[in-house]
Every structure is written in C-alpha cells, then in structure tokens.
Amino acid sequence: TMSSSNGIQKTDPMIRLVQIFSAKLVLEVFGGAGAIWGFSEALTLRTPDTIWFWRPCALFFGFVFFIRWTKQIQDYLDEVYSDGKSVERLNAMVRLVQIFSAKLVLEVFGGAGAIWGFSEAVTLRNPDTVWFWRPCALTFGVIFFVRWLMQIQDYLVEVKYNETVDRLAAKAGETEELCCTTSDEELSENGLSYNSIRAA
C-alpha cells in the first residue's frame, strides 16, 4: 500500500491490477463462455445432437471476452501511467454498444446460466427436478433482461444530461471569454451588456 497526501492508504496499482483482473478473468472470460454454454442448454437449444455447434460457439465468446480482458488491462495501465492526463473518450453510442453487448451475455444470459449451472453443481438439478429448474433459470434470465433494458435507458438519460452540461459549460466559457476580452464601451456600442449576455 501507499499513503496519499491526506493520509489515506492507497493500494499499489499493480496489486489493484491483480485484484481487479483476476476476478474479471473468472467472471467475464470464463463466465462469458459459460453463459453461452449454460443458457443454450436452459433454452433446450443445446442437446447431444447440437453440442457440435454450441461448444465452439461458447469457446468463441470466451475468446472474444479474453481479447476484451486484455484491452481492459491495457486501458488500466494507460490510465495509471497517464500522469493525470485526460484519456480520450469514445463516442457515447459506441460506448453503449461495447458496454451493453457485454452485459447482455454476462448478466442476462449469464444470470440464467448461473442458476442453471449452480443448481446442477450443488446436485439440486437432476432429471427428476429439471421441470422446476428450467423455468426458474429462464425467469431469472427475463428479470435480468428487464434490468438490462432499464440500464440502457439510464445510460441514455445520463448521456443526454452530460451533453447538456458540456454544452452549457462551453457556452458559459465563451460568454466569460467574451466579457473578458470586450470592453464595456464596445458592448454598449452594440447594445449589449454583461448581464444580457449571461441571461442568454
């Protein structure tokens, strides 16, 4: 740990990296593949006759999430060693696709797959109880799907709010610059005043 100027102990960035991305490896990389594998079975899409398709499909998603995981590590290191410099932000809609396509797999498919897989792991799901656990898993999938839609709505509201704040801040900055660089005489000649500009 490292101590900051206000006396609060801060974890070393490399320790934080291990803590964050070891968890992400399990939850997002292994979990991404497992979500497809479990959810496909819960939907009765994966059977002994279709396993030839679903195994490479699940592993493909695992590979995609592994690439994403390595990019997240790179972004983390760039942020740690940027010395406080601002990192370029992606377009809001690009961010939406990146965030919520991952959430769809990890949280919606993964939510249903977690119930489906865990119930079997603890021996609660067997051929005699599958009638209960399949609708149970799919119900959780529906709940997480509704949650996913609400998160998208909240994200869009936040984007709109931030765009409005940025626009107002830019307008206020232009106003302040105008008032600082323009004399009162020049404003008066054009029928303007400081207060009228701020009101605009």
VOGU-3710 file (C-alpha; in Angstrom, 3 decimals, decimal comma):
1> tmsssngiqk> 0,000/0,000/0,000  0,976/3,636/-0,499  -0,008/6,641/1,591  -1,572/9,635/-0,135  -1,180/13,275/0,826  -4,301/13,159/3,012  -3,044/10,141/4,931  -5,341/7,555/3,323  -3,637/4,298/2,428  -3,808/3,608/-1,312
11> tdpmirlvqi> -3,274/0,174/-2,820  -0,356/-0,179/-5,200  -1,619/-0,002/-8,830  -0,099/-3,376/-9,686  -1,784/-5,048/-6,719  -5,033/-3,439/-7,798  -4,452/-4,766/-11,312  -4,135/-8,327/-9,999  -7,174/-7,926/-7,743  -9,392/-6,478/-10,462
21> fsaklvlevf> -8,375/-8,551/-13,454  -8,046/-11,918/-11,752  -11,714/-11,523/-10,804  -12,591/-10,322/-14,305  -10,828/-13,331/-15,823  -13,138/-15,701/-13,943  -16,338/-13,653/-14,102  -16,102/-12,238/-17,622  -13,840/-14,530/-19,669  -14,723/-17,927/-18,205
31> ggagaiwgfs> -18,180/-16,560/-17,365  -18,748/-15,354/-20,928  -18,148/-18,825/-22,336  -20,100/-20,446/-19,501  -23,044/-18,080/-20,034  -23,470/-19,232/-23,635  -22,945/-22,872/-22,679  -25,441/-22,862/-19,802  -28,062/-20,574/-21,333  -28,205/-22,599/-24,544
41> ealtlrtpdt> -28,991/-25,720/-22,516  -31,560/-23,924/-20,349  -33,361/-22,899/-23,568  -33,205/-26,528/-24,770  -31,100/-25,385/-27,729  -28,079/-27,414/-26,646  -28,709/-31,143/-26,859  -26,479/-34,121/-27,659  -27,376/-33,536/-31,312  -26,367/-29,849/-31,328
51> iwfwrpcalf> -23,395/-29,922/-28,996  -21,097/-29,835/-32,036  -22,317/-26,265/-32,631  -22,596/-24,906/-29,087  -19,134/-25,941/-27,856  -17,181/-23,863/-30,418  -19,804/-21,112/-30,071  -19,213/-20,891/-26,298  -15,432/-21,034/-26,756  -15,620/-18,295/-29,395
61> fgfvffirwt> -17,380/-15,996/-26,934  -14,782/-16,907/-24,328  -12,043/-15,885/-26,762  -13,803/-12,587/-27,569  -14,074/-11,785/-23,867  -10,417/-12,731/-23,391  -9,416/-10,154/-26,027  -11,666/-7,644/-24,277  -9,995/-8,514/-20,966  -6,512/-7,852/-22,361
71> kqiqdyldev> -7,700/-4,500/-23,781  -9,109/-3,567/-20,381  -5,713/-4,276/-18,805  -4,069/-2,055/-21,417  -6,582/0,737/-20,722  -5,979/0,384/-16,977  -2,214/0,696/-17,406  -2,634/3,675/-19,744  -4,765/5,383/-17,110  -2,316/4,579/-14,286
81> ysdgksverl> 0,680/5,932/-16,186  -1,055/8,861/-17,895  0,132/11,254/-15,115  -3,312/12,745/-14,791  -3,687/13,463/-18,496  -7,209/13,072/-19,781  -7,868/9,912/-21,743  -9,792/10,348/-24,986  -13,420/9,373/-24,566  -15,235/7,236/-27,101
91> namvrlvqif> -18,451/8,263/-28,782  -21,411/7,674/-26,442  -23,179/5,300/-28,832  -20,017/3,270/-29,410  -19,672/3,000/-25,636  -23,308/1,884/-25,408  -22,721/-0,990/-27,828  -19,494/-2,016/-26,087  -20,973/-1,926/-22,599  -24,380/-3,449/-23,198
101> saklvlevfg> -23,423/-6,158/-25,669  -21,087/-7,464/-22,954  -23,779/-7,037/-20,297  -26,271/-8,962/-22,420  -24,002/-12,005/-22,438  -22,566/-11,700/-18,925  -25,623/-10,567/-16,995  -28,696/-11,689/-18,957  -27,512/-14,987/-20,443  -25,141/-15,337/-17,509
111> gagaiwgfse> -27,902/-14,758/-14,956  -29,981/-17,605/-16,345  -26,902/-19,769/-16,912  -25,721/-19,198/-13,346  -28,945/-20,582/-11,883  -28,918/-23,448/-14,351  -25,295/-24,399/-13,751  -25,158/-23,800/-9,999  -28,298/-25,840/-9,374  -26,581/-28,788/-11,049
121> avtlrnpdtv> -23,274/-28,166/-9,258  -24,978/-28,438/-5,843  -26,893/-31,544/-7,046  -30,285/-29,836/-6,862  -30,891/-30,172/-10,596  -31,221/-33,699/-11,902  -33,505/-35,432/-14,425  -36,270/-35,544/-11,823  -36,136/-31,825/-10,949  -35,313/-30,287/-14,321
131> wfwrpcaltf> -39,014/-29,381/-14,706  -38,533/-26,879/-11,869  -35,038/-25,536/-12,572  -35,526/-24,761/-16,275  -38,365/-22,214/-15,759  -36,553/-20,963/-12,650  -33,382/-20,221/-14,652  -35,353/-18,645/-17,503  -37,301/-16,473/-15,054  -34,013/-15,079/-13,766
141> gviffvrwlm> -32,994/-14,516/-17,378  -36,145/-12,476/-18,011  -35,593/-10,448/-14,811  -32,030/-9,642/-15,824  -33,191/-8,787/-19,354  -35,638/-6,208/-17,979  -32,830/-4,886/-15,753  -30,596/-4,667/-18,841  -33,199/-2,584/-20,695  -33,536/-0,252/-17,704
151> qiqdylvevk> -29,755/0,165/-17,559  -29,725/1,185/-21,229  -32,438/3,739/-20,514  -30,470/5,126/-17,551  -27,318/5,294/-19,691  -29,088/7,283/-22,413  -30,501/9,696/-19,837  -27,017/10,163/-18,373  -25,515/10,754/-21,829  -28,155/13,382/-22,602
161> ynetvdrlaa> -27,556/15,057/-19,231  -23,767/15,131/-19,714  -24,139/16,540/-23,241  -26,376/19,293/-21,878  -23,913/20,106/-19,088  -20,983/20,177/-21,545  -22,906/22,429/-23,916  -23,854/24,848/-21,145  -20,289/24,847/-19,811  -18,927/25,605/-23,273
171> kageteelcc> -21,468/28,389/-23,698  -20,582/29,810/-20,283  -16,888/29,679/-21,183  -17,496/31,547/-24,411  -19,514/34,138/-22,509  -16,793/34,630/-19,902  -14,153/34,944/-22,622  -16,262/37,479/-24,483  -16,764/39,550/-21,345  -13,057/39,454/-20,502
181> ttsdeelsen> -11,847/40,448/-23,961  -14,503/43,010/-24,851  -14,603/46,430/-23,254  -17,757/47,925/-21,781  -17,654/50,624/-24,465  -17,655/48,035/-27,257  -20,575/46,205/-25,681  -22,532/49,424/-25,242  -21,934/50,369/-28,873  -23,600/47,103/-29,900
191> glsynsiraa> -26,465/47,478/-27,461  -25,202/44,654/-25,217  -24,359/44,303/-21,564  -22,693/41,695/-19,405  -25,996/40,780/-17,755  -27,783/40,411/-21,100  -25,090/38,007/-22,300  -25,351/35,881/-19,127  -29,139/35,835/-19,432  -28,784/34,487/-22,955
//
